[in-house]
Structure formats: C-alpha cells, structure tokens
Amino acid sequence: MRPLLLLLLSGLFMEPVAFDPGRPEMQLSHSFTIDSLGSCQGISWLKGKAYLYGDREVGMIRQFTLQGDSLFYTGEEYRLTLHDTDVINHPTGLAVHGKDPVFMGNSVLLDRATNKWKAIIYCIDWPGLQRTRTLDGGNLMNVIEDDACIQGTRPEYVEYHHKWYVATADYGNRANEVRLYDPAILQHAKKTTDKGVLYKKFSCGPWVQNMQWIAEKGLLLLIQNQVEGRKWRFTYVDLDKSLESGKAEVVKMADNIDRADELEGFSFLSTLSKGVAVTSSRKGNVNFIDINW
C-alpha cells in the first residue's frame, strides 16, 4: 500500500501537462464580409489593431479595430506602391517584431501555363509606410529574392533558443519546408541563398498559406489548405522538436471546420482563445474562431 500511496501523492504535485494532444479545439463562431480588400491574403494583429492585406487593384493593407465580435475599418489604408507602380501586388505574410526589421512577402506569377512563381521578400519601413501610406519616401528598404523556396514565401517572426528569426514556408505539393532566416543578414541580402541567411529548416506538409507563432506554447501554427486552394487546415507544430529532427513534429492538426473556400491567413487576437481566419472569397471572407486550449 505504501508505494501506491506515495505514487498517488506524488501525482498531486506534478507539473500540469503544458499541452493536451487533443487540444486546441477550434470552432467557427461566425462569418461576415469585409469588402475593398480584393482577395484577402492574410491578417496580422499588432498593438491592438488588426491589419488585413489583399490584392485589390494594387497590393494594400487596411487597419481595423476589434469591437465586440466584429472588425471595424479605421480609415487607415496603406498602398504597397512605389511611384504609383504596384510593387507588392500579392502580399503573403507580414513579419513584425519589436524593433527588428519588418518583412513582407510577395508571390509573382511568371508563367501561368507552367504555374511558375517567383517569391520575393521586401524589407520595409513599417512606421514610414503607416505615415506616408505608400512605399515612397524610402519605405522600401530592400528587395530580396527568396530563391531558397519551392513556391511562394510568407514571413513570420519566431523565437528559437532565445533569438528571433524570420520563418517562411512553401506553398506546393512536394518538398515543402519551413526555413528560418537570420533577420540581421536577411535585411541586407539580395537572395535567401546568400551566405548566412538560412539558419535552420525542416520539412512540412503541403499548401501552407501563412504561419502564426504562438510564443506562449512554443508552437508554430501552419495555416494550410487540405488540397490546392481549397478547404481549411490548421497544423500546430512543436518548433524546437521540428528543428531538431528536421521534419514537422505535429502536435495537433485541425481539419474540423467544414469550409470549402481558400483559407489564406489566421491570427489570434488579444488572447489565445479567439482568432480571425481570412479567405480569398468575396463573401464571408472574415471568420471569428473560438479556440479551447
């Protein structure tokens, strides 16, 4: 009896499990339409504001406030143009962290017949863009070809071993990877294959549209399609274990939200219990998600 009693008592003082493999549970709360975005390509939550970006007649970003269970446009719009020329025409990912360099991705279709793309990462002056509302005035600081990628790029800041890196991932059906780039070197590089840019990488599943770093959990959320351009998938990956093993160490894959349109982006809001998923659809393109950890 004594060993059993000791075992039961010791269990009372054990550290709780940080993450239940059955969680998080994600449920669609409600959907609504926000116009004037073109095909919405992503969402970022920064300093209490939501930034939705899309590929209207030019690439652009709009700022929104959260009021109750909806998003309201503040009137702030940033056009991703330089000298009235559309530059970041298909924005895919916005990486912002403190005073670190700010990066935005772009996917350029070179040949529709062969589905050949070119991926570009832009280093931008984020406060300058917010001030002038275009890339003019020195707000476009560098243009980097992401030639290390398979198809597309979607930058997102992540923390690994107490240092911040810019992560990105491929959109395709083969040889997909998540790669970590050193932001200090990336901001001055011409290509991502330049010496010192790539730090580490691991293989992952197909059709990654965007990513979201969950610092509190040490998880990287891959925002995916189940098939090319269709159906929703959220894949929670243990970043440390994935970088150590060289392949995505999946903690949870959520395929339960029954939507057939193209999931493009997702962001948690002020807490990890609520988030917003955006799609490229003309209607119902903004979707509130409840998350139960």
N, C-alpha and C positions, 0 to 999 in steps of 0.2 A: 504493500500500500504506500509506503513512504516514497519510493521512486515515482509512482504515479502522481501522488500529491505534489511532489516537487516539480514535476513536469507541468501540471496544471497551473501552479502558482507562477512559474517562470513565464508561462504564456501570457499572463496578465500584464507583464512588464515589457513585453517585446515591442519593438518599434512597429507601428502600423505599416502595412504594405503601401508603398508610395503610389502604386498604380495597379488597378484591377484590370487584368487582361480582358474582362468583359465590358469595360468602360473605355472611353466615354460613350454614352448613348446620345445620338444626335437625332432630333426630331424637327421637322419643318413646322414652324409656328404659323407664319402667314407670308403671303407674297403680294407685291404691288409693283407698279411700273414707274420708272423714272425715265423721262424722255431726254432728248438732246445729248445723248452720250454716244450715238452711233451703236456699234456693237460693244457693249461694256466688256472690258478686258481684265478688270481687277479692281480691288479695293484695298486701301490702307487706312488704319486707324492711328492717327498721330496727334498727340496732345489734345485729346478730347474732341477731335474732329474726324469725320470720315471723308476720304478722298477717293472718288470713283473716277476711273480713267477709261477712255474709249477711243474709237477710231472713226469719229464723225467725218465731216469733210476734211478735217485735219485731226491729228492726234491731239487730245486735250485731257485736262483734269478738272473736275469740279469739286468744290468743298461743300460738305453737308454737316449739319448739327443733328444730334440724336435728341429727339423729343418724344418721350413715351416709347411707343413701339413703331416709330417711323423716322425717316430721314428727311430733313428739310434743307433745301438749297439756300446757301448764304449769299449767293450772287457773285462769289469768287470763282472765276474760271481762268485757267492757265492754258494757253495755246502753245503746243510744242512745235513752234515755228521759228525760223530764223530768216530775217529779211523777207517776211511774208511767204516763205517757202516751207512746206510741210517737211519736217525733219524726222521726228519720232512719230511716224504715221500709224504704227500698230504697237502701242505701248504694252509691254508684257513684264510687269514686275517693277516695284519701286522699293529700293533698299535705303532706309534711313535709320541711323543710329547715332544719337548724340551729336557730337561734333565731327564724327567720321565723314569721309567723302560720301556724297549721295550718288547713287547709280540708278539708271532706268534702262530697261531692256527694250529691244525692238526686233521684230521679225520681218524681214524683207523678202517677198516672194520674187525669185529671179526668173523662174520658168514654170508656168502653170502646168504645162504638158508633162513635165518630169517631176513636178512637185518639189523643185529645188529651192531651198531657202538660204538666206544669209542672216546670221544673227549678229547684232551689234549691241554693245553696252555703252551708254553715254554717262559720263561723269558731269553732273550738273550742279550749279549753284542754286540750291533749293531756296534759301531766303531771297536771292535775287530774282528767281522765277516768280515767287509769290509777290514780289514788289512790282516788277515790270509786266508780269503776266505773259511774257513770251521768253524765248531763249536769247533774245537780243541783249546787248549790253554786257557781253562776257559771261552770260549764264550757261552757255555750252562750253564746258571746260576741256573736255577731251572726248574723242570718239575711238572706241576700242572694238576691233573685230573679235567676236567670240568664236575663233576658229577651232577651239578645242571641243566645241559642242557637236552633237549629231544633227539636231534641228531645233532652232529657237533658243531663247535664253530668258530667264526670269529671276533676276537678282533679289536676294533676301538676306539680311544680316542674321548670323547665328553666332553663338558663343561656344567655343571649344577649348578646353583646358585654359580657361580664364583669358582667352583672347578672342576678339571678334573678327569674323571672316565674312566675305560675301559668298553665299551659296547660290548655285544656279542648277537647273536641271534641263533635260532634253524633253522634247515632245516628238515622239515617234514610236514605232512598234518593235524596235530592236536596239540592242546595245546601249540602252539608256543609262545615264549616270547622273548622280548628284556630285558636283565638284565644288570645292572650297577654294576661293581665290583670296590672296592677301590684298586687302584694300589699299594699303600704302603703296604697293607696287602697281596694282591694277589701275589706279587713278592716273598714272603717267605712261602706261603701256600702250602699244599700238595693236597688239594681239594678245589673246589669252595664252597662246603658246610661248610667249616671251619668257625668258628665264626668270624664275622666282614667283611668277604669278600664281600658278597652281600649287596648292599646298597638299591637299588630300582629296580622295574621291571614293565613291562606292557605287556599285550598280543598283539599279532600281527598276520598277515596273514601267510600263508604257503610259503615254498620254498624260504627262504631268503638265498642267496648265499654269500653276503657280505654287508657291510654298508659303507656309506660315511657321515662324519659330515660336515655340512655347517654352520660354525660359524657365518658368516655374516647374515644369515637368522634365526638362531636358529632352523634349521631343520635337521633331521636325514633322510638320503636317504637310503631306503631299496632296495637293488639290488636283484631282485627276478626272479623266473620263474613263468609263469602262470599255468603250470602243472609240474609235476615232471620231471626235467631235460630238459624241452623244453619251448621255447617262452619267450620273454623278458617282464619284468615289472619293472618299476621304481616307487616307492611309497615314496612320501615326507610326513614326519610325524613331527608334532609340538612336540618337545621333552618335553618341560615343561608341556604342557597340557596333554600329554600322561602319564607322570609320576604322575601327579596329579589325573587323572581319573582311571589309572590302565589298560587302553586299548589304542591302537594306535589311535591317533587323526589325521586322514589323511587329508592333505591339498590338495594334488593332486596325482592322480595315472595315469601314462603314460603307455599305452599299445599300442601306435600307431605305433611303429617300427615293421614292419612285418618281423620278423626273427623267424625261427622255431628251431634254434640250442640252445644250453645251455648257456645262459648268466651267466658268473661266477663273473665278477667284473667290477667296473667302478671307475674312478677318474676324477675330474676336474683337469685342468692343471694350468697355471699361472693365469687364470681368471675364473669366473663362466660362461663365455659364450662359453667355449669349453671344451670338455672332451673326454676321451677314454674309450670305453667299450671293454672288452675282453671276449672271449668264449673259450670253450674247443675244438672247431673244428680244424681240421688240416689245413683248408684253410679259409681265411677271418676271422682269429681269433682276429684281431685288428681293431677297428672301431672308427673313429672320429665322435663325436656327436656335433652338434651345439645346444646351449641352448639359448632360448629367454625368458628373465625374464620380 
